[in-house]
Each structure stands twice: as structure tokens, then as C-alpha cells.
């Protein structure tokens, strides 16, 4: 019997980009039909490049239509036929500058119906700061001292409207301004220059643009009297890339939210991951991340929309254990991410002790906290989240271990202990040790929660340094995002480390003993870790040795017979 009919919210979930396994969602569906993977998954978290997106590997959404290069509605229907429901992303805080709403502002300026769809920085801070010569308000220091900015300077993008006026819009994440090259004809239309001089001037301008100069910074030499003409031409033609913050005070934004949730439900989503939602509520003088009560008010209102479409929300927040944000989410009835487990497992395998794992499992059980857990993911391995759960010295040791095995540390514009993650394939973070990888997977599926499985971990993928080089500056995350061909996957399915993981996942996904409402017992003594799940007379048992990395998994049926036995 399939676990989805017994525990519809607790089965194993695959996690991948739509082009991660074979190049398209259609190929992934075909791979999931293979006998080796039958029954391994009941859910699939497809990352947002399945949508019409431009940057950030999908997290800059133009609209929530399917990306025709990698997916169509038939592919989604095929997944439904396989009995696989979906977890999909909804990015509450922002959307791409290429979204129709932002493009309408660029086209129609002050008359655009979407003029307040995004956050006009100067309107937001009016009366709370000083206007600068550059045309934006510098907020009073006491009002922004507790704000968390993800890049140097203020989070604004100066947007030029059709009347030539520039408006600063709130822009938390990525931005880029591009200036198309000009030619002699452009200059002759704006000045009295002869063709030869106009050609020479356009060459000067284009070379400066290639060197990264902004229009006002370009030195024109003998043509300096034409500076205003040059700046006006360039600024009037500038193009944008990036992600613009949405104004949650706008009724049009709530219409957009409702339409998006409806669209996701029609694709077959059962769980909607709320990405970057904690940045969305903003109030002068309050935190712009986890604004209280703004964050919780927003969640409540979005949940009311989600209820119309029978969607479960999974808010995504990285914060330290000691802040107890995970607990507050659970108290309000939400599932939450177990961002602590990836680091706790590495810690247990490095130190040969299951004490911290056992304590964490007991807390989840006692407080009835429903989680989605994982090993690797599209993001880095979260280790600073562990602050308050294990010592700072242990965390630093874990970071050093993963970095020594080829991982990359990401700091936030030079601030080491504000926000960073270690980017590495989980298998590489374990020293590419097969026994450790299998032990990690065994522990994951027995820990409380809905197991989420990053495709690259399943197929024993390693750190991809060439991908990091190709991605250039800021490309550290590509270390763990290698796209696998169908041929590569077929070869890897012959590996013991893959076969044994699949056997574990098939057991976890179908055995009746597991569930959010099942009984669980956990014991740790030195290197020995034992976890038992019980439900309806069935038992699932894990006995693990964290020094030898040997494990035994037993599934016991209602008659006391061992119906499943797995080991390394």
C-alpha cells in the first residue's frame, strides 16, 4: 500500500530543478517510472525555474506560467498519474523587473495602474529622513539600525520614468542596470555634430560603457559640452535586470497573490514554499526581516488565500535555534524546515555520538513540530542555524571540516557571522565516504518529518568546481547543482550507494509505521543510536553505530515478522 494513502503529508519528497535530471520535466517523469525508483517518492519539490523566470536559477519570477523550455502541462499531468503531488515555490517578497507590472511602470510612468505595486522608497520614508542630491531619502539612522540589508548601501534601484524623472524603488536582492551602445546616428539626432565627430564620440561612450562606467562618469574630452546629451540618451534607454520588492499595502499585490496560489494549485501543488516572505512586511523603524507582528499578520492573510485552494504553506526562514523561530511557526500551525538536521548529522558522524540528534528528535516529538527535513538542497548547508543548539566551537569545527573537503563559505558583504552558509555537495561534505552517506540517509528517514531528497545526493554527486568557475563571481552555489544526463543517471543507479539509498526511501515512503501521528522512541548511548517508529501494530527500527557507520533497518509487521531488512 502506498504511504500517500496512509500519511499524505509525510511521504518522501524528491527535490530538483526541472532540468536537473535529463534536461526537462518530461525526462524526470520518465526516470521516476523506472523500476529502480518505483515507490521511492510521493512528492516532488520542483524549484522555480519551472516558471517563466530570468535570474537566480528561477527565484526571479517574471510570471508563474510554465517555462516552455523545460516543462508543459502534460508533464505536470504525468507526475499526477504517477501519484506524485507537488511542492512549488511562491516568492512573496519580490518579482522580476521583467514582470508585466514593472514593465508597465517603465512604459506609462506615473499613470501606470501598477505605480504602487512596488515600494516607492521616497513615499515609504517620507518624513523619516533627508532627501539626498541623488534623489532618494536617506532614512534617519535610528530607524534603520536594526534593518538587515543583503548588499552594501541602501536597497534601492533608481527607476527612470517616461517623463525623465527617477524614482527609487525598494530592491532587497539582485539588480543590474544595462546601457545599450549608441552609434553616430543617435548622436546626430541629438546634436549638430558631423558624422565623423558623432562616430568618434559614440566610440568614446561605448568604450567607457564596456569599462563599467556610468553615464555621468564618462569623460568626453573635446566633446565635453555634449555631456548632458550623452547622459540623457543613455539614461532614457537603460534596461534593468533584478528583483523588485512588492508593496503588500497594494490591493493589486493581493490580487496577484491570490492568482498565483490558484495557479500553483492547478499545477497539482499540495505544499507551497514561501520563499523570502520574511522580507515582505516593512515598517519605518522596525526590522525588515521577521518584522513582528508584520510577518505573522502577512502569514495569516496569505493562509486565508491558500485555504481556498487547499494548500499547505511551508514558510522558509533561516534563523538560529536560539531565536526559536521554528517553534513559533509550529505554534501557529505551520510546517517548518528542519535546517538543523544537515549539520547535526555531520556533527554526529564526525564525533561518533548521537546525543545531539536524540535531543533534537525528542524536542520535535514533544513539541509536536512538523518539519520537512533534508541533507543537501539547492542552497548551502546551513550551519549557523545551529547557534544555541550546539556550541559555537562545534559549529566552527563543522564549518572547517566542510571547507577542508572543498566547500565554499559565503559571507554577507564581508560580515562573517551575520549570514553565511557552506556550499558543498553533501556527499563531498562527508568526505565522499559511502558508509557515511548511507548512514546519513538512514538517520534522515528515521528522524521526525517529511524527508526531502536532493537529487544530487541520491546519485552521489560530488563538488562541481567547474560549474563554480563557469558561473563566475557569486557562483559558489553551483557547486551542488550539477545537471545529470539520463545516461549518467542510468550509470549511477548501478552504484551500491544509490541502490541502498533507493531501498531506504522505498521503505520510508511505504511502511505504515511512519507518520506525523505515529509513536517514536529514540535512544543514544555513546556511538549507538536507536530510533523506533510504531503505528497500527507496525514497527520500523534503526540501529546505527556512529563510529563504524554500520546500520540495520528492520520493518516489523503486525504479526511480529520482519518484513523488511536493510543494512550496509
Helices and strands as residue ranges (DSSP letters): G 3-5, E 13-16, H 25-32, G 35-37, E 43-46, G 48-50, E 51-53, G 56-58, E 61-66, H 73-81, E 85-91, E 94-96, H 100-108, G 109-111, H 121-124, E 129-131, E 137-139, H 141-144, E 156-160, E 166-170, E 175-178, H 184-190, H 195-210, G 215-217, G 221-226, H 227-236, E 239-245, H 251-267, E 269-275, G 277-279, H 294-308, E 312-315, G 321-323, H 325-331, E 336-337, H 341-351, H 355-366, E 371-374, G 384-386, H 392-404, E 408-410, E 421-423, H 426-429, H 434-446, E 450-454, H 455-458, H 465-471, G 476-480, H 486-492, H 496-510, E 519-525, E 528-535, E 538-545, E 551-556, E 562-567
